[in-house]
Amino acid sequence: MDFQNIFTLNGRNKILVGGTYDDASASYQDSYSALDRTIDIRSAYLQYDFTPVRRVTLTAGGRVDDSSAFGTHATYQFGGRLTAPCTETIFRANVGTGFRAPSIDDLYYPGFSNPNLKPEESFGWDIGFEQPLLDGKLHVGSSFFHNNFDNLIQFSGVTFEPENIGRARTMGLENFLSWTPLTNLTVRAAYTWLDTKDLAAGGPLVRRPRSSGSLDLDWKICPRLEATAHALFTGGTTDNNFDNPDPPVPPVVNLSS
């Protein structure tokens, strides 16, 4: 369950207020054991957007998560957006913290869980730009991101259970190109380069591809009919499963209308 509302105070000030409630339960019984667990998470968040001048927007936000299993945690985020005159280039930057509690499956799924998991916490920042071209029909953009994690939750191919990585780091580049040759047709291509490191044990994080990309097609055939196609391409990954340390990842294609 969730709710969200936006309050527009005037042309320069907006406040977004929201909250969520999640009730997850796990029930299991066999001849040898029984399990009946429930985890409630209540969250509230607020974001304030301030536009001092037409081409600048500043953002400040906060969130509080209250978990019946892991207590109360607060996070924050600050950001800014600047649109340059003449070129209309959009520059963005953000910095903030994150919190992720283990899911009920991470903690209690029979045979593939770890009840000793700790919540994952992070600090990250990103900076990037977006450039419109050809009267707005073509958009290109790129962003650099950097994240540091404490107790990163990661699945182990050795124990077949989730585990905490004491300290970890991810950074990379996200790039995209979006083209609208017709008013009802949009094509978007994206590519991500990712570098990861387990700062506690050394080496890269598992199951995180160094290269990945996607291709999307959105065609609005008529007001009530839309066709979409999505293709996902993923490069090789490292795994800590000794039987298959570098498993191939096949491409994924989804079609819908």
N, C-alpha and C positions, 0 to 999 in steps of 0.2 A: 504494500500500500504506500502511495506517495502523493504529495500535493506540492504545488508550486504557484507562486503568484508574483507578478511584476508590478511595482508601484512607480509610476512616472510622476515625479514631483514637479519637474519642468523640463525644458529642452536640454538642460545640462546635467540633470541628476536622475538616476534610476536606481531602484533597489529591488533586488530579486530575493525572495524569501521562500524557503521550501523545507520539506521534511520527508523522511521515509520510515517505514516500519517493516521489518522482515522477521518472520517467525519460521525458523527452520527446525525440523524434527527428524530424528532417526530412530527407527524401531526394527529390531532384529531378534530372532530367536531360533535356536536349533537344539539338538539333544544335549549340547555341552554348555551353552551360554545363552544369555539374553541381554538385550540392550534396549534402552528407552531413554533417549536424550533429546533435549530441546535447547536451542539457542535463540534468544531474542536480541535484535539489534535495532535501536532507535537512533535516528540521525536527524540533525537539524543543520541548515546551512543558510548563509546570507552572503550576497554579493552586491557591492556598491559600485556603480559606474558613474564617473565624473568626466564631463566633456567641457574643459575650460575654454577651448576654442574649437572651431568647426573641424579641424583636421587632427585633433588630439583627443584620445580617450584613455583615461586611467582607471584601473580596476583594482579593488581590494575585496577579498573574501575570506570567510572562515567557515569551518565545519566542525561539528562535535558529534562523535559516534559513541554511543553507550551500549556496550555489549554485556549480556548477562554472564558471559564466560571470561571476558578479558577487560572489563572495566571501561572507564571513560577516557577517550583520547581526542585531542583537538588538533586540527591542522589549519594551515593558512595558504593563501595564494595572492600574489601581487602581479599586476601586468600592465602593459601599456601598448598603445597602437598609435602610429603616426602615419598620415598620408601626405606624401611629398607633393607640393604644387608642381605644375607643368607636366611631370612624368606620371603622376598619380600612383607612384610606387608606395606600397603599404609595408611598413616596417612593424614588426611585433616582437615583444620580449615578455617573458613570464618567469617567475620564481616562486617556489612553494614547497610544502611538505605533503607527505602522503601517509596513509595508514590503511592496512588491509589485514583483517582478521582471518585466520584459517576458516575454510568452509566446514560445514558439518560433515561432508564427505572426507575432507582432509583429515579430520579428527577421528571419525568413527566408522568409515566404510570397512566392512569385514575383510581382513586380509590385506588391505592396501591403504592403511591409514596410520597416523601417528598422533596419539592423544597428547604427546608432550610438545607439540608445535607451539611456537611463540608467534605473536602478531608481527607482521612485516611493516617496517617503517622506512620512509625514504625522504630524501631532499633532492630537488631537481630544478633545473633551469633550461630555458630554450630561447633562441633568438633566430629570427628569420625574416624573409621578405616575400612579397607577392607582387608581380608586375602584370598589369593588363595591357594587351596589345590588340591591334586591328579593331579599334573601336569597341573593345571589351569582348570580342569574340574569342580571343585567345588569352589564357592566363597561365603564367609560369611562376613557380615558387620553390623556395628551398628553406629548410630550417635545420639548425644544429641543436642537438639536445644532449644533456649530460645529467645522469642520475646516480646517486649513491644510496645504497640499501643497507639496512641493518636487519638481520634475521630474514633474509629473502627466502620465500617459500618456493621450493623447487622439487620436482619429482625425481627420485633416484632410480636408475635402471639396475642398480645392484640389489637394493632391498625391496624394490617395487613399492616404496612408501614415500610420501612427501617428507622433506627434511628442511631444516633451516640452514642457510648459508650465512655465517656470522657477519661478513661484510662483503659487499659486491658492488661493482660499478658497471654501468652501461652508458655508451655514448654513440652518437651517429648522426647521419644526415638523412632527412626525409625530403624528397623532391617530387614535384608533380607538374603535369601539363594538362590543361583542360581546354578543349576546343568545342565551340558551338557553331558549326558551319551553317545550321538552319535553326530557326527559333524553337523547333520541337525536337532537336537532336543534339545530344551532348556526348562527347567522347573524352574520357579521362584516363590518363596513364600515371602511375606512381611507382617510385623506386626508393627503397630504404637500404642504406648501408649501416650495419650495426657492428660495434666492437664491444665485447663484454669481457669481464675479468672477475674471477673469484679472488677477492683480496685476502681471504683467509688461507686458502690452500694453493693459490696460484692457478694459472690456466684459465681457459674460457668457461663461461657458463654453458650448461648442456641444453640441448634442444632449442637453441636460439640461433637462427640462420644469420650468417654474415650478410647475405644479400637476399632481398625479397622484393617482389613487385606485383602490381595488379593492373588490370585493364578493364574499364567499365564503359558500357554503352547504355544510354538512356534515350529511348525513342517514344515520344508522346504521339501516338498514332492519331488519336482523337480525344476529346475531353474525357471520355470514360474508358479509354483503352490505352495502356502504356506497356511497352516491352522493354525489358532490361536484360543485360548479359554481364556477367562478372567472371573474370578469369584471375586466378591467384597463382603466382609462381614463387617457389621457395628454393633457395640454394641449399647446399649441404649443411648439415648440423653435426655438432659433436654430442656424443652420448656417453654416459658412464656404464652402459650395458656392454660388458666385455665381449659378448657374443656378436654384437653388431655396433661397434663404436661410432660409425659414420653412416647412419641409415639414409637411403635415398628418400626424397620427398617428392611424390608425383604432383603435377599441376592439378588445380581444382577449377572446374568450370561450372557456373550456375546460370540457368536461364529461367526467366519468369515473365509473366504478363498479367 
